Amino acid sequence: MSKVKIKPLADRVLVESAAAEEKTASGIIIPDTAKEKPQRGRIVAVGTGKKDEPLTVKEGDEVLYGKYAGTEITYEGKEYLIMRESDIFAIL
């Protein structure tokens, strides 16, 4: 697991998005302009949680989140999303 020097605050988490699909199930190659944003990723860093609500996710968890959830950031050449834990739908 990569160590990132970003520490999210409160109930926020840092997510590394999974790669977008390159091909369809039938083998058709999808061009960059038609690719959908991934809705799955791996948690890289977590905040401390709120005072009365500890976080239920931890580093390394694979998660599903909303298509437009979070804020995109670039750190040391890698793309990440920072979002609230409430934006996460499920742990895989």
CNS distance restraints for C-alpha pairs under 8 A (distance, minus, plus):
assign (resid   1 and name CA) (resid  44 and name CA) 7.88 0.50 0.50
assign (resid   1 and name CA) (resid  60 and name CA) 7.48 0.50 0.50
assign (resid   2 and name CA) (resid  44 and name CA) 7.50 0.50 0.50
assign (resid   3 and name CA) (resid  44 and name CA) 7.65 0.50 0.50
assign (resid   4 and name CA) (resid  44 and name CA) 7.27 0.50 0.50
assign (resid   4 and name CA) (resid  45 and name CA) 7.38 0.50 0.50
assign (resid   6 and name CA) (resid  45 and name CA) 7.28 0.50 0.50
assign (resid   7 and name CA) (resid  45 and name CA) 6.44 0.50 0.50
assign (resid   7 and name CA) (resid  46 and name CA) 6.84 0.50 0.50
assign (resid   7 and name CA) (resid  47 and name CA) 6.39 0.50 0.50
assign (resid   8 and name CA) (resid  12 and name CA) 5.49 0.50 0.50
assign (resid   8 and name CA) (resid  13 and name CA) 5.84 0.50 0.50
assign (resid   8 and name CA) (resid  14 and name CA) 6.69 0.50 0.50
assign (resid   8 and name CA) (resid  45 and name CA) 6.87 0.50 0.50
assign (resid   8 and name CA) (resid  46 and name CA) 5.81 0.50 0.50
assign (resid   8 and name CA) (resid  47 and name CA) 4.59 0.50 0.50
assign (resid   8 and name CA) (resid  48 and name CA) 7.96 0.50 0.50
assign (resid   8 and name CA) (resid  82 and name CA) 7.68 0.50 0.50
assign (resid   9 and name CA) (resid  46 and name CA) 7.86 0.50 0.50
assign (resid   9 and name CA) (resid  47 and name CA) 4.74 0.50 0.50
assign (resid   9 and name CA) (resid  48 and name CA) 6.59 0.50 0.50
assign (resid   9 and name CA) (resid  49 and name CA) 7.66 0.50 0.50
assign (resid  10 and name CA) (resid  47 and name CA) 5.08 0.50 0.50
assign (resid  10 and name CA) (resid  48 and name CA) 5.23 0.50 0.50
assign (resid  10 and name CA) (resid  49 and name CA) 4.52 0.50 0.50
assign (resid  10 and name CA) (resid  50 and name CA) 5.45 0.50 0.50
assign (resid  11 and name CA) (resid  46 and name CA) 7.65 0.50 0.50
assign (resid  11 and name CA) (resid  47 and name CA) 5.60 0.50 0.50
assign (resid  11 and name CA) (resid  48 and name CA) 6.57 0.50 0.50
assign (resid  11 and name CA) (resid  49 and name CA) 4.33 0.50 0.50
assign (resid  11 and name CA) (resid  50 and name CA) 5.95 0.50 0.50
assign (resid  11 and name CA) (resid  55 and name CA) 6.67 0.50 0.50
assign (resid  11 and name CA) (resid  84 and name CA) 5.65 0.50 0.50
assign (resid  11 and name CA) (resid  85 and name CA) 5.80 0.50 0.50
assign (resid  12 and name CA) (resid  46 and name CA) 6.36 0.50 0.50
assign (resid  12 and name CA) (resid  47 and name CA) 5.46 0.50 0.50
assign (resid  12 and name CA) (resid  49 and name CA) 7.52 0.50 0.50
assign (resid  12 and name CA) (resid  82 and name CA) 6.68 0.50 0.50
assign (resid  12 and name CA) (resid  83 and name CA) 5.34 0.50 0.50
assign (resid  12 and name CA) (resid  84 and name CA) 4.20 0.50 0.50
assign (resid  12 and name CA) (resid  85 and name CA) 5.72 0.50 0.50
assign (resid  13 and name CA) (resid  43 and name CA) 6.86 0.50 0.50
assign (resid  13 and name CA) (resid  44 and name CA) 7.67 0.50 0.50
assign (resid  13 and name CA) (resid  45 and name CA) 5.83 0.50 0.50
assign (resid  13 and name CA) (resid  46 and name CA) 4.43 0.50 0.50
assign (resid  13 and name CA) (resid  47 and name CA) 6.02 0.50 0.50
assign (resid  13 and name CA) (resid  82 and name CA) 5.68 0.50 0.50
assign (resid  13 and name CA) (resid  83 and name CA) 5.58 0.50 0.50
assign (resid  13 and name CA) (resid  84 and name CA) 6.14 0.50 0.50
assign (resid  13 and name CA) (resid  85 and name CA) 6.39 0.50 0.50
assign (resid  14 and name CA) (resid  43 and name CA) 5.86 0.50 0.50
assign (resid  14 and name CA) (resid  44 and name CA) 5.52 0.50 0.50
assign (resid  14 and name CA) (resid  45 and name CA) 5.05 0.50 0.50
assign (resid  14 and name CA) (resid  46 and name CA) 6.29 0.50 0.50
assign (resid  14 and name CA) (resid  80 and name CA) 6.65 0.50 0.50
assign (resid  14 and name CA) (resid  81 and name CA) 5.76 0.50 0.50
assign (resid  14 and name CA) (resid  82 and name CA) 4.56 0.50 0.50
assign (resid  14 and name CA) (resid  83 and name CA) 6.69 0.50 0.50
assign (resid  15 and name CA) (resid  41 and name CA) 6.06 0.50 0.50
assign (resid  15 and name CA) (resid  42 and name CA) 5.51 0.50 0.50
assign (resid  15 and name CA) (resid  43 and name CA) 4.44 0.50 0.50
assign (resid  15 and name CA) (resid  44 and name CA) 5.58 0.50 0.50
assign (resid  15 and name CA) (resid  45 and name CA) 7.30 0.50 0.50
assign (resid  15 and name CA) (resid  80 and name CA) 5.64 0.50 0.50
assign (resid  15 and name CA) (resid  81 and name CA) 5.07 0.50 0.50
assign (resid  15 and name CA) (resid  82 and name CA) 6.20 0.50 0.50
assign (resid  15 and name CA) (resid  83 and name CA) 7.79 0.50 0.50
assign (resid  16 and name CA) (resid  41 and name CA) 5.45 0.50 0.50
assign (resid  16 and name CA) (resid  42 and name CA) 5.31 0.50 0.50
assign (resid  16 and name CA) (resid  43 and name CA) 6.31 0.50 0.50
assign (resid  16 and name CA) (resid  44 and name CA) 6.49 0.50 0.50
assign (resid  16 and name CA) (resid  79 and name CA) 6.85 0.50 0.50
assign (resid  16 and name CA) (resid  80 and name CA) 4.85 0.50 0.50
assign (resid  16 and name CA) (resid  81 and name CA) 6.44 0.50 0.50
assign (resid  17 and name CA) (resid  38 and name CA) 6.61 0.50 0.50
assign (resid  17 and name CA) (resid  39 and name CA) 7.55 0.50 0.50
assign (resid  17 and name CA) (resid  40 and name CA) 6.13 0.50 0.50
assign (resid  17 and name CA) (resid  41 and name CA) 4.19 0.50 0.50
assign (resid  17 and name CA) (resid  42 and name CA) 6.54 0.50 0.50
assign (resid  17 and name CA) (resid  79 and name CA) 7.59 0.50 0.50
assign (resid  17 and name CA) (resid  80 and name CA) 6.52 0.50 0.50
assign (resid  17 and name CA) (resid  81 and name CA) 7.19 0.50 0.50
assign (resid  18 and name CA) (resid  38 and name CA) 6.27 0.50 0.50
assign (resid  18 and name CA) (resid  39 and name CA) 7.85 0.50 0.50
assign (resid  18 and name CA) (resid  40 and name CA) 5.83 0.50 0.50
assign (resid  18 and name CA) (resid  41 and name CA) 4.83 0.50 0.50
assign (resid  18 and name CA) (resid  42 and name CA) 7.35 0.50 0.50
assign (resid  19 and name CA) (resid  38 and name CA) 6.82 0.50 0.50
assign (resid  20 and name CA) (resid  35 and name CA) 6.63 0.50 0.50
assign (resid  20 and name CA) (resid  36 and name CA) 6.80 0.50 0.50
assign (resid  20 and name CA) (resid  37 and name CA) 6.53 0.50 0.50
assign (resid  20 and name CA) (resid  38 and name CA) 5.49 0.50 0.50
assign (resid  21 and name CA) (resid  30 and name CA) 7.55 0.50 0.50
assign (resid  21 and name CA) (resid  35 and name CA) 6.97 0.50 0.50
assign (resid  21 and name CA) (resid  36 and name CA) 7.84 0.50 0.50
assign (resid  21 and name CA) (resid  38 and name CA) 7.98 0.50 0.50
assign (resid  22 and name CA) (resid  29 and name CA) 5.94 0.50 0.50
assign (resid  22 and name CA) (resid  30 and name CA) 5.51 0.50 0.50
assign (resid  22 and name CA) (resid  31 and name CA) 7.76 0.50 0.50
assign (resid  22 and name CA) (resid  35 and name CA) 7.78 0.50 0.50
assign (resid  23 and name CA) (resid  27 and name CA) 5.49 0.50 0.50
assign (resid  23 and name CA) (resid  28 and name CA) 5.32 0.50 0.50
assign (resid  23 and name CA) (resid  29 and name CA) 4.38 0.50 0.50
assign (resid  23 and name CA) (resid  30 and name CA) 5.44 0.50 0.50
assign (resid  24 and name CA) (resid  28 and name CA) 5.25 0.50 0.50
assign (resid  24 and name CA) (resid  29 and name CA) 6.58 0.50 0.50
assign (resid  24 and name CA) (resid  30 and name CA) 7.05 0.50 0.50
assign (resid  30 and name CA) (resid  34 and name CA) 6.38 0.50 0.50
assign (resid  30 and name CA) (resid  35 and name CA) 6.36 0.50 0.50
assign (resid  31 and name CA) (resid  35 and name CA) 6.53 0.50 0.50
assign (resid  37 and name CA) (resid  67 and name CA) 6.57 0.50 0.50
assign (resid  38 and name CA) (resid  67 and name CA) 7.10 0.50 0.50
assign (resid  39 and name CA) (resid  64 and name CA) 5.68 0.50 0.50
assign (resid  39 and name CA) (resid  65 and name CA) 5.37 0.50 0.50
assign (resid  39 and name CA) (resid  66 and name CA) 6.12 0.50 0.50
assign (resid  39 and name CA) (resid  67 and name CA) 5.48 0.50 0.50
assign (resid  40 and name CA) (resid  62 and name CA) 7.17 0.50 0.50
assign (resid  40 and name CA) (resid  63 and name CA) 5.63 0.50 0.50
assign (resid  40 and name CA) (resid  64 and name CA) 4.51 0.50 0.50
assign (resid  40 and name CA) (resid  65 and name CA) 6.22 0.50 0.50
assign (resid  41 and name CA) (resid  62 and name CA) 5.68 0.50 0.50
assign (resid  41 and name CA) (resid  63 and name CA) 5.56 0.50 0.50
assign (resid  41 and name CA) (resid  64 and name CA) 6.72 0.50 0.50
assign (resid  42 and name CA) (resid  59 and name CA) 7.82 0.50 0.50
assign (resid  42 and name CA) (resid  60 and name CA) 5.86 0.50 0.50
assign (resid  42 and name CA) (resid  61 and name CA) 5.64 0.50 0.50
assign (resid  42 and name CA) (resid  62 and name CA) 4.53 0.50 0.50
assign (resid  42 and name CA) (resid  63 and name CA) 6.18 0.50 0.50
assign (resid  43 and name CA) (resid  58 and name CA) 7.00 0.50 0.50
assign (resid  43 and name CA) (resid  59 and name CA) 5.10 0.50 0.50
assign (resid  43 and name CA) (resid  60 and name CA) 5.23 0.50 0.50
assign (resid  43 and name CA) (resid  61 and name CA) 5.50 0.50 0.50
assign (resid  43 and name CA) (resid  62 and name CA) 6.58 0.50 0.50
assign (resid  43 and name CA) (resid  63 and name CA) 7.36 0.50 0.50
assign (resid  44 and name CA) (resid  59 and name CA) 5.31 0.50 0.50
assign (resid  44 and name CA) (resid  60 and name CA) 6.19 0.50 0.50
assign (resid  45 and name CA) (resid  58 and name CA) 7.68 0.50 0.50
assign (resid  45 and name CA) (resid  59 and name CA) 5.57 0.50 0.50
assign (resid  46 and name CA) (resid  57 and name CA) 7.84 0.50 0.50
assign (resid  46 and name CA) (resid  58 and name CA) 6.54 0.50 0.50
assign (resid  46 and name CA) (resid  59 and name CA) 6.53 0.50 0.50
assign (resid  47 and name CA) (resid  55 and name CA) 7.96 0.50 0.50
assign (resid  48 and name CA) (resid  54 and name CA) 7.31 0.50 0.50
assign (resid  48 and name CA) (resid  55 and name CA) 7.27 0.50 0.50
assign (resid  49 and name CA) (resid  53 and name CA) 6.17 0.50 0.50
assign (resid  49 and name CA) (resid  54 and name CA) 4.84 0.50 0.50
assign (resid  49 and name CA) (resid  55 and name CA) 5.22 0.50 0.50
assign (resid  50 and name CA) (resid  54 and name CA) 6.09 0.50 0.50
assign (resid  50 and name CA) (resid  55 and name CA) 7.88 0.50 0.50
assign (resid  55 and name CA) (resid  85 and name CA) 7.36 0.50 0.50
assign (resid  57 and name CA) (resid  61 and name CA) 6.73 0.50 0.50
assign (resid  57 and name CA) (resid  85 and name CA) 7.80 0.50 0.50
assign (resid  57 and name CA) (resid  91 and name CA) 7.69 0.50 0.50
assign (resid  61 and name CA) (resid  91 and name CA) 6.64 0.50 0.50
assign (resid  61 and name CA) (resid  92 and name CA) 7.37 0.50 0.50
assign (resid  62 and name CA) (resid  91 and name CA) 5.83 0.50 0.50
assign (resid  62 and name CA) (resid  92 and name CA) 5.31 0.50 0.50
assign (resid  63 and name CA) (resid  88 and name CA) 6.79 0.50 0.50
assign (resid  63 and name CA) (resid  89 and name CA) 7.40 0.50 0.50
assign (resid  63 and name CA) (resid  90 and name CA) 5.62 0.50 0.50
assign (resid  63 and name CA) (resid  91 and name CA) 4.43 0.50 0.50
assign (resid  63 and name CA) (resid  92 and name CA) 5.58 0.50 0.50
assign (resid  64 and name CA) (resid  88 and name CA) 6.00 0.50 0.50
assign (resid  64 and name CA) (resid  89 and name CA) 5.51 0.50 0.50
assign (resid  64 and name CA) (resid  90 and name CA) 5.24 0.50 0.50
assign (resid  64 and name CA) (resid  91 and name CA) 6.47 0.50 0.50
assign (resid  64 and name CA) (resid  92 and name CA) 7.29 0.50 0.50
assign (resid  65 and name CA) (resid  69 and name CA) 6.64 0.50 0.50
assign (resid  65 and name CA) (resid  87 and name CA) 6.01 0.50 0.50
assign (resid  65 and name CA) (resid  88 and name CA) 4.42 0.50 0.50
assign (resid  65 and name CA) (resid  89 and name CA) 5.19 0.50 0.50
assign (resid  65 and name CA) (resid  90 and name CA) 7.19 0.50 0.50
assign (resid  66 and name CA) (resid  87 and name CA) 6.49 0.50 0.50
assign (resid  66 and name CA) (resid  88 and name CA) 6.95 0.50 0.50
assign (resid  66 and name CA) (resid  89 and name CA) 7.21 0.50 0.50
assign (resid  69 and name CA) (resid  83 and name CA) 6.67 0.50 0.50
assign (resid  69 and name CA) (resid  87 and name CA) 6.15 0.50 0.50
assign (resid  70 and name CA) (resid  81 and name CA) 5.64 0.50 0.50
assign (resid  70 and name CA) (resid  82 and name CA) 5.27 0.50 0.50
assign (resid  70 and name CA) (resid  83 and name CA) 4.15 0.50 0.50
assign (resid  70 and name CA) (resid  84 and name CA) 7.21 0.50 0.50
assign (resid  70 and name CA) (resid  87 and name CA) 7.48 0.50 0.50
assign (resid  71 and name CA) (resid  81 and name CA) 5.33 0.50 0.50
assign (resid  71 and name CA) (resid  82 and name CA) 5.35 0.50 0.50
assign (resid  71 and name CA) (resid  83 and name CA) 6.46 0.50 0.50
assign (resid  72 and name CA) (resid  79 and name CA) 6.97 0.50 0.50
assign (resid  72 and name CA) (resid  80 and name CA) 5.80 0.50 0.50
assign (resid  72 and name CA) (resid  81 and name CA) 4.59 0.50 0.50
assign (resid  72 and name CA) (resid  82 and name CA) 6.65 0.50 0.50
assign (resid  73 and name CA) (resid  79 and name CA) 5.91 0.50 0.50
assign (resid  73 and name CA) (resid  80 and name CA) 5.32 0.50 0.50
assign (resid  73 and name CA) (resid  81 and name CA) 6.05 0.50 0.50
assign (resid  73 and name CA) (resid  82 and name CA) 7.39 0.50 0.50
assign (resid  74 and name CA) (resid  78 and name CA) 5.43 0.50 0.50
assign (resid  74 and name CA) (resid  79 and name CA) 4.62 0.50 0.50
assign (resid  74 and name CA) (resid  80 and name CA) 6.11 0.50 0.50
assign (resid  75 and name CA) (resid  79 and name CA) 6.64 0.50 0.50
assign (resid  75 and name CA) (resid  80 and name CA) 7.46 0.50 0.50
assign (resid  83 and name CA) (resid  87 and name CA) 6.54 0.50 0.50
assign (resid  84 and name CA) (resid  88 and name CA) 7.52 0.50 0.50
